[in-house]
């Protein structure tokens, strides 16, 4: 790299060649942005003509129809195509720390880009604690790009023209080990967010529990059974002791919503069979929580802290949903405008209908 582009304190990003066979045609990145947080989360955003890159104007591995299928209905064939493309993209740009390659996860853009349009492809990796050099290696067909880089919110490189073939001199970064308290807080937040606002299916399940009788004691009994159950399978699943594919778990979770809501129409008390039903469905929901937690990633050496904290966050969110439900119920009962039993049944029927719709939708999605 020319001396005119050297940065203070010798902070450099180097680009070297990948194996020549990684792609049969040149990449077309026009801009690359690298961001590294204090927690060691590295995000590389590549803006490129993804359609041309993947199809190669008719010479690539995918046809135009296959490229469009990447953004079609969720099917096993679509999942295989996306895995194939993201695998290729992860080989086109690699992050290294201290000379060791970091595992990266690739995210394709949410919408299908039109021909000639730039799309954002995001690679994420976790930089381990310690001091060292963070380097990026790219395919030799990259060409010249404008590269910007930030470390701990401080910009260390601003649209520097770089091209492959330069001597690799990585950016110096220091990642401090996350404290146990910080890990716990982070996973509590993730647990809360997974329910409110992201977990609409779990919210409807908890609301169906509340609609059994609109009294605190039945709601707390059911919530306790549900919590104990999903805590068991959450722990078993994240440690690898139990595993079920999402294609099985997700439709069953949706069906559990419908079954509990429909059961509200014939029961008014949390009797043993109701608690057993909720416990069984809680086991399913725990597998769903585990899938999310595994996608988020688990910190090495702090599995128990992350697991307990995520579970605590889920419980905080569930309690908030129950409190909000009983607050709304108290208001409509005081108003005298709505009878409790008809409204309870109507809401249960509505939740059951949504649960059945989701069940069919998830079954068809595979």
Secondary structure, DSSP 8 states (H G I E B T S, - for coil): --GGG--GGG---------TTS-SS----SEEEEEE-TT-EEEEEEEE-HHHHHHGGGTSSS-HHHHHHTTSS--HHHHHHHHHHHHHHHHHEEEEETTEE--EEEE--SS---TT--EEEEEEEE--SEEEEEEEEE-GGG--EEEEEEETTEEEEEEEEE-TTS----EEEEE----HHHHHHHHHHHHHHHHTTT-HHHHHHHHHHHTTTS-HHHHHHHHHHHHHHHHHHHHHHHTTS----HHHHHHHHHHHHHHHHHHTTT--S--HHHHHHHHHHHHHHHHHHHHHHHHH---TT-HHHHHHHHHHHHHHHHHHHHHHHHHHHHHHHHH-SS-HHHHHHHHHHHHHHHHHHHHHHHHHH-
